[in-house]
């Protein structure tokens, strides 16, 4: 980006005296809708849509940062704490075990707290505990039995320090904690066989004691390599899950602790933050109203209650945006919008399906069907059907790629006529032209052939247009660069300022947006059943397509200095018009879904079966 | 963590030398802390009476946090036992070597578990998908995501 644009961060200030198309850049809360605010009401004056008004093709949603989701997690944890009277770490384990279904959790807890606590890995079932312990003892011969219960126990054998557990209030269902002084037998970690006298050791309630180094290596490996949010005790067959404060104790050094190996500290720090991300992801994945942003490196979450129910996806297209822009390291929050090109691209995705872009106006099930169709080999089969015939004797598939109609099968040497498929012997000497065209068998064969060909052509018609817009969208980066160059030229060759040449940028952005809409209208039209509704849909589609192509042409054309004022007027007008056409397509299609107006020519998930199959 | 692996293996080896292996199991080779070989024989009445097999352990630097790669040796005249959980390339489908591995387990503990896996066998046969698996199997059995049918 050239230095001309450096002050673009606060470009909202410039619009007062300029007839700009776009509204101001939004603050974070409104950023999710900023693209849609470009709507223009009342013809030629450029009014910005009042905030808070939702169009029929939009859904309500909220963007949540990781810390906002952590807050929600905390609320659930607090709720369980207060209802079940357990401490935070226990509540968190219970919630994870119950996939964050609070109601079921409370119900189950009230029914049988012990079995739930055991199932969630909070407490060990009694018989297993003893057998596991005796086993551990038999291995290391030194794990003394301590009659303690509670969350985390940190022992410093050899030394006399005993850190108090990091978790707060005692659990009402637990017996009061008692802390037996550690035995005087020398401790040997059963994993690394370290027997240093100053070994720091740790154990969960099951009292399977290991040195902190082994716990550390184990937790890092489980969290980092296996992405595990519920890490079990290291002892064989022990089902106890490490509570969060325990993991924290191991991974996050206590203040004032001796500085360890810096690489190890860094690994630990990463593992701890990864662990917290895993918890958030698990919470989000368990909650139908939430979805994690699919863009790489993004940790935002979107909440969209209206699309939580699958059945709503036949009437709405829940396109959402997580509020961030860019990919990976270049990611920014949208209020400091980096402007343009892909680096600043908004994280738009569909809440209802896995398509990582805006597939409006078409609903998820149709979009999915279309993508599958385009991916499938079924169309290859269709091609074969249209372009080949089978030898009437040995059924080998034959493609005729030239020559006369007198075919000789390479395989079985059967001679036949390509046109009527009858044996060549019946043709006598009428070479190069088949005079048996009216035979019934030939008519039937040709009918089947042409139906198949028509269906292929129909598919290709929609596919080519769909792919064309897809391709154009991919080239948008080029177009952005080219336009940027033109904008610079314009500032040199005319008296226009940088702010005044922004109309070009707005136009390019609008074209890209409309191409996305157009692209998906072709997948929709392919599946729409014949009738007035489809005709109207395709009329709207045609008008938008025409307007977009006109505007594109204006943008692509060379710029003559003397024509710039006229070009500016034309582009601005066209942009407004294109916006309107796009609005109409999106609005009308969305309304159609709400009204159940669209009928399909194929069976679509969530919709009634089509009455008849006619294209 | 390499030092932990080395220390742990040294200790295991020392115990093996001092106390010997469990009955039916003998250390064949442990020249380094990467690959160990054991002979394994099922004691008492079983389908594998008087048959000896060779087990190979491979350790990575994360041992014992991560499980060792254990398989039967099938080269140089060695063969894998015919067992519903042992593939003809020597790979073993046992949960203890995968998701149920615990760092507390030791080399001899694994040997004993595999010994009892053989001892409890009712019918000598290969896994149903043996041919398909062996054709595409990775060199290291740990890279295979086994689906454990039961708790053997």
Contacts between the chains, C-beta under 8 A, distances in Angstrom:
chain1	res1	chain2	res2	distance
A	136	B	104	6.8
A	139	B	104	6.3
A	139	B	106	7.6
A	190	B	104	5.6
A	191	B	4	7.7
A	191	B	8	6.7
A	191	B	64	5.6
A	191	B	65	7.8
A	191	B	103	4.6
A	191	B	104	6.5
A	192	B	4	4.5
A	192	B	7	5.9
A	192	B	8	5.3
A	192	B	64	7.8
A	193	B	7	6.1
A	193	B	8	5.7
A	193	B	11	4.0
A	194	B	7	7.1
A	208	B	104	7.6
A	210	B	103	7.8
A	213	B	4	6.9
A	214	B	4	7.1
A	214	B	65	7.2
A	214	B	103	6.6
A	217	B	1	5.3
A	217	B	4	6.9
A	217	B	62	7.3
A	217	B	65	4.8
A	218	B	65	5.1
A	218	B	103	6.3
A	221	B	62	6.4
A	221	B	65	5.1
A	221	B	66	6.5
A	234	B	102	6.0
A	234	B	103	5.0
A	234	B	104	6.2
A	235	B	102	6.1
A	235	B	104	5.3
A	236	B	100	7.7
A	236	B	102	3.7
A	236	B	104	5.1
A	236	B	105	5.7
A	237	B	100	7.8
A	237	B	102	7.3
A	238	B	102	7.8
